[in-house]
Amino acid sequence: MKIVIVGCGRVGSTLAENFDADGHDVIIFDIRTAAFDRLPETFKGAAIRGDGTDEEVLRHAGAEGADIFLSLTEGDNRNIMAAQVATETFAIPQVMAKINDPVRAAAYAELGVVTLCRTNLMVDSVANFLNLPMQTGPGIEIPETPGHEHPHPSAATIESPAPHDGTASNPGGATGAAGRRSVTTNDVDIAKTGRLGFRRSRG
């Protein structure tokens, strides 16, 4: 399989190393050359210094036709933008974006993007270790409607919701760039986002 990874941090580099060792065709991007020092000398894939949100950079590096696309940088906006390009421009069948903010992870999943939420995963692991019942959102959220079938606004227009009053955090109001509507807590269903975060189960 051809696998594209955006972000050569600890997770991205570890996945790239293992995919490469298993014989897959791996392309990994990072904006910092030093990030590739995490890759072993035996790595046979392509390590590209460039912006993984840029369509032309991805195309020139051979991302088109990939089977899997993983966006694993430290920036939520960068990850969702890269995932959007992979889904809408290149029609890559399996795309995942790492989103640290649980509410935004749920919002993007509602818009058709598979999200990996490190916050939920860590909270769940700590709760299990301490044997403390605690309700969190899922570590991986799979949308009911795939992204290529679900039109959604660019990541730049989707802001983290303000404190749970249903208002958007961007001062420009409900409309983002190019007239696209920003997502608020109400847009992704208050009932759904209410289950996220540090909240003890009553049972």
C-alpha positions as CSV (number, residue, x, y, z in Angstrom):
1,M,0.0,0.0,0.0
2,K,1.0,3.6,-0.5
3,I,0.8,5.5,2.8
4,V,1.2,9.2,3.3
5,I,2.0,10.7,6.7
6,V,2.0,14.4,7.4
7,G,4.1,15.1,10.5
8,C,7.3,13.3,11.4
9,G,6.9,13.6,15.2
10,R,7.1,10.6,17.6
11,V,3.9,9.1,16.4
12,G,4.4,9.8,12.7
13,S,8.0,8.6,12.6
14,T,7.1,5.4,14.5
15,L,4.3,4.6,12.2
16,A,6.5,5.4,9.1
17,E,9.2,3.1,10.4
18,N,6.9,0.2,11.0
19,F,4.9,0.6,7.7
20,D,8.2,0.8,5.8
21,A,9.5,-2.3,7.6
22,D,6.4,-4.1,6.5
23,G,7.1,-3.3,2.9
24,H,4.7,-0.5,2.3
25,D,5.4,2.6,0.1
26,V,5.7,5.4,2.7
27,I,5.9,9.1,2.0
28,I,6.3,11.3,5.1
29,F,6.2,15.1,5.3
30,D,7.4,17.6,7.8
31,I,8.2,21.3,7.6
32,R,11.4,20.8,9.7
33,T,14.3,18.8,8.2
34,A,15.5,17.9,11.7
35,A,12.3,16.0,12.3
36,F,13.5,13.3,9.9
37,D,16.3,12.5,12.4
38,R,13.7,10.3,14.1
39,L,13.6,8.0,11.2
40,P,16.1,5.0,11.2
41,E,18.9,4.8,8.7
42,T,17.1,1.8,7.2
43,F,14.1,3.8,6.2
44,K,13.5,3.3,2.5
45,G,10.5,5.6,2.0
46,A,10.5,9.3,0.9
47,A,11.0,12.0,3.6
48,I,9.8,15.3,2.1
49,R,10.4,18.7,3.7
50,G,7.3,20.6,2.8
51,D,3.8,21.7,3.8
52,G,1.5,18.7,3.9
53,T,-1.5,21.0,3.6
54,D,-0.4,22.2,0.1
55,E,-2.0,20.4,-2.8
56,E,0.9,21.0,-5.2
57,V,3.5,19.8,-2.6
58,L,1.5,16.6,-2.0
59,R,0.9,16.0,-5.7
60,H,4.6,16.6,-6.6
61,A,5.7,14.2,-3.9
62,G,3.4,11.4,-5.3
63,A,0.6,11.5,-2.7
64,E,-2.0,11.1,-5.4
65,G,-3.2,7.5,-5.5
66,A,-2.3,6.8,-1.9
67,D,-4.4,4.2,0.0
68,I,-4.0,5.8,3.5
69,F,-3.4,9.4,4.6
70,L,-2.6,10.2,8.2
71,S,-2.3,13.8,9.3
72,L,-0.4,13.8,12.6
73,T,1.1,17.2,13.2
74,E,0.7,19.1,16.5
75,G,-1.7,21.6,14.9
76,D,-5.4,20.8,14.7
77,N,-6.0,23.2,11.9
78,R,-3.1,22.0,9.9
79,N,-4.2,18.4,10.4
80,I,-7.8,19.0,9.3
81,M,-6.7,21.1,6.3
82,A,-4.4,18.3,5.1
83,A,-7.1,15.7,5.6
84,Q,-9.5,17.8,3.6
85,V,-7.1,18.0,0.7
86,A,-6.5,14.3,0.8
87,T,-10.2,13.6,0.9
88,E,-11.6,16.1,-1.5
89,T,-8.8,16.6,-4.0
90,F,-7.1,13.2,-4.1
91,A,-10.0,11.0,-3.0
92,I,-7.8,8.9,-0.8
93,P,-10.0,6.2,0.7
94,Q,-8.7,6.1,4.2
95,V,-7.9,9.5,5.8
96,M,-7.4,10.3,9.5
97,A,-6.6,13.6,11.3
98,K,-5.2,13.9,14.8
99,I,-7.3,16.5,16.7
100,N,-6.3,17.3,20.2
101,D,-9.5,19.3,21.2
102,P,-12.3,16.7,22.0
103,V,-15.1,19.1,20.9
104,R,-13.4,19.9,17.6
105,A,-12.7,16.2,17.1
106,A,-16.5,15.5,17.4
107,A,-17.3,18.5,15.1
108,Y,-15.0,17.4,12.3
109,A,-16.3,13.8,12.5
110,E,-19.8,15.3,12.0
111,L,-18.4,16.9,8.9
112,G,-17.1,13.6,7.5
113,V,-13.5,13.3,8.7
114,V,-12.2,10.4,10.8
115,T,-10.5,11.9,13.8
116,L,-8.0,10.6,16.4
117,C,-8.3,12.5,19.7
118,R,-5.2,12.1,21.8
119,T,-6.9,13.9,24.7
120,N,-9.7,11.3,24.9
121,L,-7.3,8.4,24.6
122,M,-5.1,9.7,27.4
123,V,-8.0,10.5,29.7
124,D,-9.5,7.0,29.1
125,S,-6.1,5.4,29.8
126,V,-5.6,7.3,33.1
127,A,-9.1,6.5,34.2
128,N,-8.7,2.8,33.5
129,F,-5.4,2.6,35.3
130,L,-6.8,4.3,38.4
131,N,-10.0,2.3,38.1
132,L,-12.1,5.5,38.2
133,P,-15.3,5.3,36.1
134,M,-15.2,8.3,33.8
135,Q,-17.1,9.1,30.6
136,T,-15.1,10.4,27.7
137,G,-15.5,10.8,24.0
138,P,-14.1,8.1,21.7
139,G,-10.4,8.0,20.9
140,I,-11.2,7.5,17.2
141,E,-14.4,9.0,15.9
142,I,-15.7,7.5,12.6
143,P,-18.2,9.7,10.8
144,E,-21.5,8.2,9.5
145,T,-21.0,10.1,6.2
146,P,-17.6,9.9,4.5
147,G,-15.9,13.2,3.9
148,H,-15.9,12.8,0.1
149,E,-19.7,12.6,0.2
150,H,-20.1,15.4,2.8
151,P,-19.3,18.9,1.8
152,H,-17.8,20.9,4.7
153,P,-16.1,24.2,5.2
154,S,-12.3,24.7,5.4
155,A,-10.5,24.3,8.7
156,A,-9.7,28.0,8.8
157,T,-13.4,28.8,9.3
158,I,-14.0,26.3,12.0
159,E,-13.2,27.6,15.4
160,S,-13.2,26.0,18.8
161,P,-16.6,26.7,20.4
162,A,-16.8,29.3,23.1
163,P,-17.8,28.2,26.6
164,H,-20.9,26.1,26.2
165,D,-23.2,28.9,25.3
166,G,-23.5,27.9,21.6
167,T,-21.6,30.9,20.3
168,A,-18.6,30.8,18.0
169,S,-15.2,32.0,19.3
170,N,-14.4,33.9,16.1
171,P,-15.2,37.6,16.4
172,G,-16.4,37.7,12.8
173,G,-19.7,36.0,13.7
174,A,-21.3,33.0,12.1
175,T,-19.7,33.4,8.6
176,G,-16.1,32.5,8.0
177,A,-13.8,33.0,5.0
178,A,-15.4,32.8,1.5
179,G,-18.8,33.1,3.1
180,R,-18.6,29.7,4.7
181,R,-20.5,29.2,7.9
182,S,-18.4,28.5,11.0
183,V,-19.3,25.5,13.2
184,T,-20.5,26.2,16.7
185,T,-21.5,23.8,19.5
186,N,-25.1,23.9,18.4
187,D,-24.1,22.8,14.9
188,V,-22.6,19.6,16.0
189,D,-25.3,18.8,18.5
190,I,-25.0,19.9,22.1
191,A,-26.1,16.5,23.4
192,K,-23.1,14.9,21.6
193,T,-20.5,17.3,22.8
194,G,-21.8,17.1,26.3
195,R,-20.5,13.6,26.7
196,L,-16.9,14.8,26.1
197,G,-14.3,15.6,28.7
198,F,-13.7,14.9,32.3
199,R,-17.0,13.7,33.6
200,R,-17.6,10.9,36.1
201,S,-20.1,8.3,35.3
202,R,-23.0,8.2,37.8
203,G,-23.1,4.5,37.8
